[in-house]
Amino acid sequence: MTRTTLLAALSALLFGLGTAFVPTTAQADPAKAETCLDELISAAVIGNGNRLRAKDSDAAADKEEVVYRVTLYKGMTYLLLGCADGEGVDLDLSLFDDAGELVDRDASPDAQPFVSVEPAKTGEYLLRVMVHKASAKTDFAVAVAYKD
């Protein structure tokens, strides 16, 4: 699935649901982040023949990051998704290989980042979730989905 197709699918979903994905408060709310992610998973993952591999939630303040170790396999396409709960939050995802080289990232200024990647080799990767902008500590949820 191309990035353009994913962008179109996510844009259509966000437009069709209106403010369902637009967080309304700046206070931490893990349930809101998880609900947002579950809706993205239903539309962008399951609705496109992808399979959910894992999901998690955490919290971080402005300019803080949380790093996950994930094993990715060559020959598969992965979709990395995120959702933050706060209004005006900018959540970014970056994927690094075992040498520390940036593989791909979503640095768009929004609370629902995603990255689509086909790893060049099987191995351990680091998924960095960065709260780039938030007025308070924010909860977020992330997921890794795949298509073989």
GISULMO-V540655 format. One record per backbone hydrogen bond with DSSP energy under -0.5 kcal/mol. NH is the residue of the N-H (numbers start at 0). CO is the residue of the C=O. E is the energy in kcal/mol with one decimal. If there is no record, write none. Layout:
nh:NH co:CO e:E
nh:NH co:CO e:E
//
This chain:
nh:5 co:1 e:-2.4
nh:6 co:2 e:-2.9
nh:7 co:3 e:-2.5
nh:8 co:4 e:-2.6
nh:9 co:5 e:-2.8
nh:10 co:6 e:-2.8
nh:11 co:7 e:-2.5
nh:12 co:8 e:-2.1
nh:13 co:9 e:-2.8
nh:14 co:10 e:-2.9
nh:15 co:11 e:-2.7
nh:16 co:12 e:-1.9
nh:17 co:14 e:-0.7
nh:19 co:16 e:-1.8
nh:20 co:17 e:-0.7
nh:21 co:18 e:-1.1
nh:22 co:20 e:-0.9
nh:24 co:84 e:-0.6
nh:32 co:28 e:-1.7
nh:33 co:29 e:-2.4
nh:34 co:30 e:-2.5
nh:35 co:31 e:-2.4
nh:36 co:32 e:-2.3
nh:37 co:33 e:-2.7
nh:38 co:34 e:-2.1
nh:39 co:35 e:-2.0
nh:40 co:36 e:-2.9
nh:41 co:37 e:-2.3
nh:42 co:38 e:-1.9
nh:43 co:39 e:-3.2
nh:44 co:39 e:-0.7
nh:44 co:40 e:-1.4
nh:45 co:40 e:-2.4
nh:46 co:41 e:-1.1
nh:47 co:44 e:-1.0
nh:48 co:45 e:-1.5
nh:49 co:44 e:-2.6
nh:50 co:145 e:-2.8
nh:52 co:143 e:-3.0
nh:53 co:143 e:-1.7
nh:55 co:141 e:-2.4
nh:57 co:139 e:-2.2
nh:59 co:137 e:-2.3
nh:62 co:130 e:-2.9
nh:63 co:60 e:-2.2
nh:65 co:128 e:-2.4
nh:67 co:126 e:-2.6
nh:69 co:67 e:-0.5
nh:69 co:124 e:-2.7
nh:71 co:69 e:-0.6
nh:71 co:122 e:-2.5
nh:74 co:118 e:-0.7
nh:75 co:72 e:-1.4
nh:76 co:146 e:-2.5
nh:77 co:116 e:-3.2
nh:78 co:144 e:-2.3
nh:79 co:114 e:-3.2
nh:80 co:78 e:-0.5
nh:80 co:142 e:-2.2
nh:81 co:112 e:-1.9
nh:82 co:140 e:-2.0
nh:83 co:110 e:-1.7
nh:84 co:138 e:-2.0
nh:86 co:24 e:-1.5
nh:88 co:85 e:-1.3
nh:89 co:132 e:-2.5
nh:90 co:88 e:-0.6
nh:90 co:109 e:-2.5
nh:91 co:129 e:-2.9
nh:92 co:105 e:-1.4
nh:93 co:127 e:-1.9
nh:94 co:103 e:-2.9
nh:95 co:125 e:-2.7
nh:96 co:100 e:-2.5
nh:99 co:96 e:-2.1
nh:102 co:94 e:-3.6
nh:103 co:94 e:-1.2
nh:105 co:92 e:-2.7
nh:106 co:104 e:-0.5
nh:109 co:107 e:-2.3
nh:114 co:79 e:-2.3
nh:116 co:77 e:-2.5
nh:118 co:116 e:-0.5
nh:122 co:71 e:-2.4
nh:124 co:69 e:-3.5
nh:125 co:95 e:-2.6
nh:126 co:67 e:-2.9
nh:126 co:124 e:-0.5
nh:127 co:93 e:-3.3
nh:127 co:125 e:-0.7
nh:128 co:65 e:-3.1
nh:128 co:126 e:-0.6
nh:129 co:91 e:-2.7
nh:129 co:127 e:-0.6
nh:130 co:63 e:-2.7
nh:131 co:89 e:-2.0
nh:131 co:129 e:-1.3
nh:132 co:89 e:-1.4
nh:137 co:59 e:-2.9
nh:139 co:57 e:-2.6
nh:140 co:82 e:-2.4
nh:141 co:55 e:-2.8
nh:142 co:80 e:-2.1
nh:143 co:53 e:-2.8
nh:144 co:78 e:-2.4
nh:145 co:50 e:-2.5
nh:146 co:76 e:-2.3
//
